[in-house]
């Protein structure tokens, strides 16, 4: 039997579609949307205030931040015990553009 390399199913799809799906997954919880709104309202990176404002346990907020950081929607720095986060504006603009392209395509093809 030939030795086959494992292929990610994501490799079967266009990069733009994978990026859009990853971004949508990163936004798939209301706490994540609330965190993005909070970060959007700040002119600087936000540290401990996130946990103070989101009605979830610190560990849960950290998991949400990690998911959004992995998707590239936010950026974070760790300075000792402090973690500071801010929006990754270019990535968010890319996600918004990808969503707009998808909705435009669906609107052009709407048949019902």
N, C-alpha and C positions, 0 to 999 in steps of 0.2 A: 504494500500500500504506500502510495506517495505521501511524503511529508508535506502537509498543507499549513500555510501560515494562517492564523486566525485573522479574519477580516471583520472590522467593525461594520455593523449594519449602517452606521452613519456614512460610511464611505460610499454607499450606493446612491446617495442623494447629493444634490447640488450644494455647494458650500453655503450659498445664501439661505437655502432652506434649513440647513443644519443650524446656522447662526440664528435664524429667526426662531426655530424651535427651542434652542437653548435659552434665548432671551425670554421667550414666553414662559418657559418653565421657571426661570428665575423670578418672574413676576407673579407666579401662580398662588400667592398667599396674600391676604389683605395686610398682614404685618409687614411684608416686604414692600408693598405699595406705600404704606404709611411711613416706612423708613425712607424710601425715596423722596416722598413729599417733604419729610423733615429735612433731609439733606439739601433739597432744592431751595428751601426757605433760608438756608444759612449761607453766608458769604465765605465762610471758612470751614475747614474740616471739623467734624463733630466727634467728640470722644464719648465720655461716659453718659452724656445727656440722653443718648439713644435708649439705653436701658431704663432710664428714669421716665421716659415718655411713652414707651410701648408697654402695654399691660400684660407682659409675659415674663417668665423667668429669664434671668440673665443668660443662662445656658441656651435657652430657646432663641433668644435674640441673636446670640453669637452664631447659632446654626444658620439663621436666616442671613446674617451678614456674610457668612462664609459662602453660602450658595450664590449670593449676588456678586461677591468678589470673584468666585470661580468663573462665573459667566461674563465677567469683565464689566459689569454695569457700575460697580463702585470700585474705588481704590482705597487701600488702607495702609497705614503705617503703624508699626508697633514701637513704642518708646518706653522700655521698661514695662511697668504694669499697665500702661495706657495704650489703647488702640484708638487711632483716629481715622475717620472715614470721610470720604467726599465722593461726589458723583464723578463718573468717567463720562464727561459730556460727549466726546466724539463717539463712544460706543453707544450711548443712549440715542444720539442722532442717527446713527447707523440702524439701530433697531427700529426707530420711528420710520425711517425711510423704507426699510424692508417691509414693515407692516403696511405702509401706505401703498407700496407696489403691489402687495398681495390683494389688498382691498380694491385697488383700481382694476386689477385683472379680473377679480370676481364681479365687479360692477359692470365691466365691459361685456362679460359673458352671461350675465343674468338673463335667464330665459323665461322666468316665471313672473 
